[in-house]
Amino acid sequence: MLVKTLNGERTVKRRLATSEECQVDLNEQLPVMFKAFTEAVRMYENEIIQTPPQSRARAFEASLLNSKMIQSIQVNFPVNWKFGKYKRFMLNLQGYTVLFKKLNGKNMPMNIKTSHATAISNQMQTSLFANERKSINPILIFGYKKDKLGSIFDPKLVYIDEEQVKWSLTENVVIDTENVKRLSKVSIEKTLPKLKKNLKEIKKTSNQ
């Protein structure tokens, strides 16, 4: 599908992504992603108290949280992360590109309005790297919110296209899905017929 950018240029859209296929494709990675977020928040909270408010430089808190998120993701996904254009940190997982952003009340990333940010919000095949190499991988945003008291909450995976949130996956949805899979597996195992004794033993017994 061809669309026009802010500059009037034509570009191609990335591959479409649905929440259902995303949960299937990233069934192992999604729980780890939320775990990494929890670990990042914990590290952030432990370190932020070491610097009193009157000593914090501009954007210190946002920069520290971003750094802790990067650190945690690098530990949990040691071979899947990269830094792209504008030092943008990202994960490449199973044919998806994941970016990390603070979200506003509408679950949209809090970006400065640029042609590049607009291209990402429209799933255009813009390059995320300096070498202009383009990709058809859908872009997902792993985001969170922060209230006036500084509390970090509501982590979720968001898919944005046409500058609108098309769907999102919260931690509860991921956990519930994992539980359903686990229960289904147990149910299947229970319904399987029990294996009979070794055939040789049965034959030997019958001949006695």
N, C-alpha and C positions, 0 to 999 in steps of 0.2 A: 504494500500500500504506500503510495507517494503522498507526502504532505509538505507544506511550505514552512520554513523556519521564519524567525523574526526578520531575517535579512532577505527574505523572499526566495531563498534557495530551496530546491527540492531535495528531499532525502527520503529514505525508506524506513518503514517502521520495523521494530524488532519483533521477534516471535511472541505471539500472544501467550499469556500465562493465566491459568485458572487456579483457584484455591484448592480444588480437588487434586489436580495433577501435582501441584506444588507439595501438598502433604504426602503424596505417594513418593515423589522423586526425592524429597528431603526428609523422609520419615526418620532417618537416623540422625541427621544433622540438626533438625529443629530443636529437640530437647537440649542438645549441647549448646546451641546458640543462646537459649534462655538461661542456661546454667552459667555461661560465660558472662552474661549481663549481670546476674546476681553477684558473681565474684568481682566484677568490675566496680559495682556500686559499693561493695564492702571495702575494697581497697581504697576507693575514693573517700569514703567516710572516715577511714582510719587515718588518711593523710591530710585531709582538709583541715582537721582540727589542730594540726601542728602549726598552721599559719593563722594568726589572729586576723579578723576581718579588716582592721585598719592597716594591715601590712600586705593585703592582697592587691596585686596589680590588676589592671583592666582585663577582663575576660579570663582571669586566673582560674575561676571555678570551672568554666566551660572547657578550658584547655586541659585542666587536670582530669576531668571526667572523660574527655575524649581520649587522653593518653592512657588512662586505666582501661578503657574499653578496647583500645588497640592492643594493649599488653595482654589482656585476658583472651582475646580472640587469637592472638598469635600463639598462645600456649595451647589452646584447645583445638586450633586448626593450623598446625605448624607449617603445612605445605600448601595451603590454599589461599593465603593472603598476598596482596600486592599493594604498592603505592602507585597510583596513576597520575594523571594530569592534575596540576594544582595541589600536589601532595594529598590527593584524595585516597583514603584508605578503603579497600574493598576486599570482598571474599568472592572467589569463584567456586561454586559448588554445583555439581551435577547439571551443568548447563544454565545456571542462574548466576547473576552478578548481584551481590548484596552490598549496599552502602549503609552507613550508619549516621543517623541524624536525630536531632532534637525535633519533636513534633509540636505543632500548635494545637489549638482546641478542635480543629477540624481534621486532625491526624495528617496534616500536610507538613512536609519538612520545612523548617524555618531557614530558607535560603534567601540570599540576595537575588533579586530578579535579574538574571543574565540570560543570554541566548543559550549558553551551555546548560544552565539549570532548567530552562524551559524545554530544551531538547530531552533532558532526562525525564521530566514530568510528562512528556508526550511519547515516551518509549521510542524515540528516534534513534537511528543507527549512527549516532554521533560517537566519536572516538573518546574513550576515557583515558587514553594514554597519549603521550607526547609524540609518538611515532605515527599518529593518525590511523592506526589499525582499528578497523571497525568490527563490531560484533553484533550478532543477531540475538544474543542471550537476553532474556527479559531482565530488567533491573528491578530489584526488590529493595525496599527501605526497611532496615531494622531500626525502629525509633522508640523514643521514650518521651515522657513529659516531666516537667519540673514545676512545682507550685511556688507560690510567693515565699513560703517558708524554707525553700530549698530542698524539699523532699522530692526524690526521684521515683516515678511510678509509671504504671501502665505501659510496660514494654510490649511491643507487637511488631509483626512483620506486615508491611503494607505494600500493596501493588497499586501504582498510580499510572493512569493513562488519560490523555486528553485533559491533563491538569486536574483530575478528580480521582479520589480514592475509589477504586473499583472493588477491592476486597481487602480484608486484613485477617491475620491469624494471631490470636492472643495466646498467652501461656496456658490458660485454662483449656482452650480448644485443643492445643497440642497434647496436653496431659490426658484429656478425655479420650482423644484418638488413640493414644498409646495404651490406655487402659482397655479400650474396646478390643484392640488387636491382641493384647495379652489374654483377655478373657476368652476371645474367640479361639486362640491357640490352645488354651487349656480345655475348652469344650471339645475341640476336635480330637485332642489326645485321649479324652475320656471315652469318646465314642468308638475309638479304634478297637478292633477285636484283640483280645489277649493272644499272644503267641503260644502255640502249643509246645509241648515238650519236644526236645530234640528227636527227630524222626528215627535216628538209630536206636535211641533208648526205647521208643515206642515199639519198634520192630523186635528188639531184643526181648521186651516184656511179653509180646504176643507169642513168641516162639517157646517160651518157658512153659 
